[in-house]
């Protein structure tokens, strides 16, 4: 079957979109701030255990993951502050409970918060998907004072019911889909749900953990990606999403390239940094759907 969630409209057949200040590309940094549970296996292990002999606690992989919360996050937070770079934070609700200093620092820095599950566990693995979504949003709302309007599923995973469940819980946009350079409305049974572009290609998990690329590889990709979008035809606005994880990009040997990515975005004519919530508002204004 075809894609039931997205009407097929080639980018060459859409109305022209215009960004603020005449920019061609909205650059969105998405910081995935996640917790791995001490009594669970890490979903993306750096040091796999021998098959059939897995044991808990998995100290090497758990502590590698937790490095991002203890050190890497703070390194990246400071750089974003120095560069006055807006950030979208995809937040596990459990971080608010287990690592509240991290969540509080990001909120105090003005980061845009979207839900990212309560634990770092894909929705198809949850016994009660609706309850899992609600628990994540409730935890973030209780901590920040605001209920997230956006969602990025752990591992970008959905079930056949996820979009409708998200709409029922007040979510207005989702970042799970990586099939476009522009936002578009997903087909849902009731209400509206906007898809905002995310990326598996401009993502430190894919580049470094899955592919084992050298430190400057993500910087090279972002530079080439940005150049292409700025000069692309037709002449219409695009979104460039960069997926980041503090336990990966916050490592000292990769961090200098993170800073260079920030500098590249800030200093490239035609690029404008925006958060996911900014992009949602802009997209709906462009299509005349802001007050529907």
Secondary structure as UniProt FT lines:
FT   TURN            4..5
FT   HELIX           11..13
FT   HELIX           20..22
FT   STRAND          25..33
FT   TURN            38..39
FT   TURN            43..44
FT   TURN            51..52
FT   HELIX           59..67
FT   HELIX           68..72
FT   HELIX           73..83
FT   STRAND          88..91
FT   HELIX           93..98
FT   HELIX           100..108
FT   TURN            109..110
FT   STRAND          112..115
FT   HELIX           123..125
FT   HELIX           129..144
FT   STRAND          150..151
FT   HELIX           154..156
FT   TURN            160..161
FT   HELIX           162..168
FT   TURN            169..170
FT   STRAND          173..174
FT   STRAND          184..185
FT   STRAND          194..195
FT   HELIX           205..210
FT   TURN            215..216
FT   HELIX           217..231
FT   STRAND          238..245
FT   HELIX           246..249
FT   HELIX           252..267
FT   TURN            269..270
FT   STRAND          271..273
FT   HELIX           276..286
FT   TURN            287..288
FT   TURN            290..291
//
